[in-house]
Amino acid sequence: LGGTYFATDLGSAKIVDLILRNPNESFGRIFEQGTGFDASALRRYPHPMASGREAWVHRTNSQWLGDDYWFAFAGDPARTPSGAKVTYSGPAAASPFSDIAGSKFYDAIIWLSESGITSGCGNGRFCPDGIVTRSQMASFLARALTLPATSTNYFADDDGNRHEDNINRLAAAGITSGCARDAFCPDGAVARDQMASFLKRALVLPRSSINWFTDDAGNKHESAIDAIAQADVTRGCGGGRYCPAGAVTRGQMAAFLHRAFGD
């Protein structure tokens, strides 16, 4: 990462061609020559695996590019591919959260933010190690699935909860039936086995004939756990285990949703 590395999702090689033909231009300047570039949309983030390096990302929806294409490059933003030092004078956008640098869930959290599924836990933070409650999980899933509103009030114990609307959307979609009769238990922590069932229903996943993990035998969510493993939504917690009773953190939730709904 001593120089700057570039990747693009484009079928056209126009941006790559500009980079190779202009080795002494900053990447910011080269981006500006590409159709669909919007300086205000450029975001710069600390590189999650290299101290002092950055990842620069730009999303565009131009006619030339089509919908939802990404420009991205990473490394030392002060250097070109030839190693020449340059000065970039374009806009710098901070990471959306102040507490995710170094998190192994960094990419998933960024995707969650960019997709409008989360705005964090407050004060510019995401709280990646915080435990996800059932009500928070309802909002994560309702936004990820863009579930429609419902006029039905399914549960008696979520009145006044700020996630109540999304809890009802989840129930209307058949993704939850609550934790007991007329109850959702909105403040309860989401366990990993429960998360599997939520995701299996949300994604309408088929059963798996493979027993993916060694520590969920007899668990009532075992079939759902195997289904999300087969769909590569989960890779377990290590050593052939799923850790079904473990509480889901916000960072882990980001990873679950990124694998389930990300591109």
C-alpha positions as CSV (number, residue, x, y, z in Angstrom):
1,L,0.0,0.0,0.0
2,G,2.9,2.3,-0.5
3,G,1.3,3.5,-3.8
4,T,-2.3,3.8,-4.7
5,Y,-4.3,0.9,-5.9
6,F,-7.5,1.2,-8.0
7,A,-10.5,-1.0,-8.7
8,T,-13.7,-0.3,-10.6
9,D,-16.9,-2.1,-11.3
10,L,-17.2,-0.6,-14.7
11,G,-17.4,-2.5,-18.0
12,S,-15.7,0.6,-19.6
13,A,-12.0,1.1,-19.0
14,K,-12.3,4.9,-19.3
15,I,-11.2,5.7,-15.7
16,V,-8.4,3.1,-15.8
17,D,-7.2,4.5,-19.1
18,L,-7.1,8.0,-17.6
19,I,-5.0,6.7,-14.6
20,L,-2.4,5.0,-16.8
21,R,-2.1,8.0,-19.2
22,N,-1.8,10.6,-16.3
23,P,0.6,9.1,-13.8
24,N,1.4,12.4,-12.2
25,E,-2.3,13.5,-11.7
26,S,-3.9,12.9,-8.3
27,F,-6.7,10.3,-8.3
28,G,-9.1,13.1,-7.2
29,R,-8.3,15.0,-10.4
30,I,-8.7,11.9,-12.5
31,F,-12.0,11.1,-11.0
32,E,-13.2,14.5,-11.9
33,Q,-12.7,13.7,-15.6
34,G,-15.0,10.7,-15.4
35,T,-18.7,11.1,-16.5
36,G,-20.9,10.9,-13.5
37,F,-18.4,12.0,-10.9
38,D,-19.8,14.2,-8.1
39,A,-17.2,15.6,-5.8
40,S,-19.7,16.0,-2.9
41,A,-20.3,12.2,-3.1
42,L,-16.6,11.2,-2.5
43,R,-16.1,9.6,0.8
44,R,-12.7,8.9,2.5
45,Y,-12.3,6.3,5.2
46,P,-9.3,5.1,7.2
47,H,-8.1,1.8,5.6
48,P,-9.2,-1.0,8.0
49,M,-6.0,-3.0,7.5
50,A,-3.3,-0.4,7.0
51,S,-2.5,2.3,9.4
52,G,-2.1,5.7,7.8
53,R,-3.8,4.6,4.6
54,E,-7.2,5.4,3.3
55,A,-10.0,4.0,1.1
56,W,-11.8,6.4,-1.1
57,V,-15.2,5.5,-2.4
58,H,-17.6,7.1,-4.8
59,R,-21.0,6.0,-5.9
60,T,-22.8,7.3,-9.0
61,N,-26.1,6.8,-10.9
62,S,-25.3,8.5,-14.2
63,Q,-26.8,7.4,-17.6
64,W,-23.2,6.6,-18.8
65,L,-22.5,4.2,-15.9
66,G,-26.0,2.9,-15.2
67,D,-27.3,2.5,-11.7
68,D,-25.3,1.8,-8.6
69,Y,-21.8,1.7,-9.9
70,W,-18.8,2.4,-7.6
71,F,-15.4,3.9,-8.1
72,A,-13.0,2.9,-5.4
73,F,-9.3,3.2,-4.6
74,A,-7.1,2.6,-1.6
75,G,-3.6,3.2,-0.3
76,D,-1.6,6.4,0.2
77,P,-3.8,9.1,-1.3
78,A,-0.8,11.4,-1.8
79,R,0.8,9.1,-4.3
80,T,0.0,8.1,-7.9
81,P,0.7,4.6,-9.4
82,S,4.2,5.9,-10.4
83,G,5.0,6.8,-6.8
84,A,5.1,10.5,-7.5
85,K,3.8,12.7,-4.6
86,V,0.8,14.8,-5.4
87,T,-1.6,17.1,-3.5
88,Y,-5.3,16.4,-3.5
89,S,-7.4,19.4,-2.9
90,G,-10.8,17.8,-3.3
91,P,-13.4,17.3,-0.5
92,A,-12.7,14.9,2.4
93,A,-15.6,13.1,3.9
94,A,-15.2,11.5,7.3
95,S,-16.1,8.0,8.2
96,P,-19.8,8.0,9.2
97,F,-18.9,6.6,12.6
98,S,-16.1,7.4,15.0
99,D,-15.8,4.0,16.7
100,I,-15.5,1.4,13.9
101,A,-11.8,1.9,12.8
102,G,-10.1,-1.5,13.1
103,S,-13.4,-3.4,13.5
104,K,-13.5,-6.7,11.5
105,F,-17.0,-5.7,10.6
106,Y,-15.9,-2.3,9.1
107,D,-17.0,-3.1,5.5
108,A,-20.4,-4.5,6.6
109,I,-21.1,-1.5,8.8
110,I,-20.2,1.0,6.0
111,W,-22.6,-1.0,3.7
112,L,-25.3,-0.8,6.4
113,S,-24.9,3.0,6.6
114,E,-24.7,3.6,2.9
115,S,-27.8,1.4,2.4
116,G,-29.8,3.6,4.8
117,I,-30.4,0.7,7.2
118,T,-28.7,2.3,10.2
119,S,-27.7,5.8,11.4
120,G,-25.7,4.5,14.3
121,C,-26.3,4.5,18.0
122,G,-26.0,8.2,18.5
123,N,-23.3,10.9,18.7
124,G,-21.6,9.8,15.5
125,R,-21.0,6.2,16.8
126,F,-22.2,2.8,15.7
127,C,-21.5,0.9,18.9
128,P,-20.3,-2.3,17.1
129,D,-19.9,-4.3,20.3
130,G,-23.3,-3.4,21.7
131,I,-25.9,-6.1,22.0
132,V,-28.8,-6.0,19.5
133,T,-32.2,-5.9,21.1
134,R,-35.2,-7.6,19.4
135,S,-36.8,-4.2,18.7
136,Q,-33.6,-2.9,17.0
137,M,-33.4,-6.1,15.0
138,A,-36.9,-5.4,13.8
139,S,-35.9,-2.0,12.4
140,F,-32.7,-3.4,10.8
141,L,-34.7,-6.1,9.0
142,A,-37.7,-3.9,8.1
143,R,-35.4,-1.3,6.5
144,A,-33.3,-4.0,4.7
145,L,-36.4,-5.6,3.2
146,T,-38.3,-2.3,2.7
147,L,-41.3,-3.8,4.4
148,P,-44.6,-2.0,3.9
149,A,-46.5,-0.4,6.8
150,T,-49.4,-2.1,8.5
151,S,-52.3,-0.8,10.5
152,T,-52.4,-3.9,12.7
153,N,-51.0,-3.7,16.2
154,Y,-49.6,-7.2,16.8
155,F,-48.2,-7.1,20.3
156,A,-49.2,-5.5,23.6
157,D,-45.7,-5.0,25.1
158,D,-44.2,-2.6,22.5
159,D,-46.6,0.3,22.9
160,G,-44.6,3.5,22.8
161,N,-41.4,1.7,21.7
162,R,-39.7,3.7,18.9
163,H,-39.4,0.6,16.9
164,E,-43.1,-0.4,17.2
165,D,-43.9,0.4,13.6
166,N,-41.1,-1.9,12.3
167,I,-42.0,-4.6,14.8
168,N,-45.5,-4.6,13.3
169,R,-44.1,-4.6,9.8
170,L,-42.0,-7.7,10.6
171,A,-45.0,-9.5,12.1
172,A,-47.2,-8.6,9.1
173,A,-44.6,-10.2,6.8
174,G,-44.6,-13.4,8.8
175,I,-41.0,-13.0,9.9
176,T,-41.8,-13.0,13.6
177,S,-44.7,-14.3,15.8
178,G,-43.2,-12.8,18.9
179,C,-41.8,-14.3,22.0
180,A,-45.1,-15.4,23.7
181,R,-48.8,-14.8,23.2
182,D,-49.3,-11.1,22.3
183,A,-45.7,-10.3,23.3
184,F,-42.6,-9.4,21.3
185,C,-40.2,-8.8,24.2
186,P,-38.7,-5.7,22.5
187,D,-35.9,-5.2,25.0
188,G,-34.7,-8.8,24.9
189,A,-31.3,-9.6,23.4
190,V,-31.3,-11.3,20.1
191,A,-29.5,-14.7,20.3
192,R,-27.7,-16.2,17.3
193,D,-30.1,-19.0,17.0
194,Q,-33.1,-16.7,17.0
195,M,-31.3,-14.5,14.4
196,A,-31.0,-17.6,12.1
197,S,-34.8,-18.1,12.2
198,F,-35.5,-14.4,11.5
199,L,-33.2,-14.5,8.5
200,K,-34.5,-17.8,7.1
201,R,-38.0,-16.5,7.1
202,A,-37.0,-13.1,5.7
203,L,-35.0,-14.7,2.9
204,V,-37.5,-17.6,2.4
205,L,-34.5,-20.0,2.4
206,P,-34.9,-23.7,1.6
207,R,-34.0,-26.4,4.1
208,S,-30.5,-27.8,4.0
209,S,-29.6,-31.5,4.1
210,I,-26.2,-30.7,5.6
211,N,-25.6,-30.5,9.3
212,W,-23.2,-27.5,9.3
213,F,-22.3,-27.1,13.0
214,T,-21.5,-29.4,15.9
215,D,-23.1,-27.4,18.8
216,D,-26.7,-26.9,17.7
217,A,-28.0,-30.5,17.9
218,G,-31.5,-30.4,19.4
219,N,-31.8,-26.7,19.1
220,K,-35.3,-25.7,17.9
221,H,-33.6,-23.3,15.4
222,E,-31.2,-25.9,14.0
223,S,-32.9,-26.1,10.7
224,A,-32.8,-22.3,10.3
225,I,-29.1,-22.3,11.3
226,D,-28.3,-24.9,8.6
227,A,-30.3,-22.9,6.0
228,I,-28.5,-19.7,6.6
229,A,-25.2,-21.5,6.6
230,Q,-26.0,-23.1,3.2
231,A,-26.8,-19.6,1.9
232,D,-23.5,-18.3,3.2
233,V,-25.2,-15.8,5.4
234,T,-23.2,-17.2,8.4
235,R,-19.9,-19.0,8.8
236,G,-20.3,-19.8,12.4
237,C,-18.2,-18.7,15.4
238,G,-15.2,-20.9,14.7
239,G,-14.2,-24.5,15.1
240,G,-17.2,-25.9,13.4
241,R,-19.5,-24.2,15.9
242,Y,-22.3,-21.7,15.6
243,C,-22.6,-20.6,19.3
244,P,-26.4,-20.6,19.1
245,A,-27.0,-19.1,22.5
246,G,-24.5,-16.2,22.0
247,A,-26.0,-12.7,21.9
248,V,-25.7,-10.9,18.5
249,T,-23.7,-7.7,18.6
250,R,-24.4,-4.8,16.3
251,G,-21.2,-5.5,14.4
252,Q,-22.2,-9.1,13.9
253,M,-25.7,-8.0,12.8
254,A,-24.1,-5.8,10.2
255,A,-22.2,-8.8,8.9
256,F,-25.4,-11.0,8.8
257,L,-27.3,-8.4,6.9
258,H,-24.5,-7.6,4.5
259,R,-24.2,-11.2,3.5
260,A,-27.9,-11.6,3.3
261,F,-28.8,-8.5,1.4
262,G,-25.6,-7.0,0.1
263,D,-24.5,-7.0,-3.5
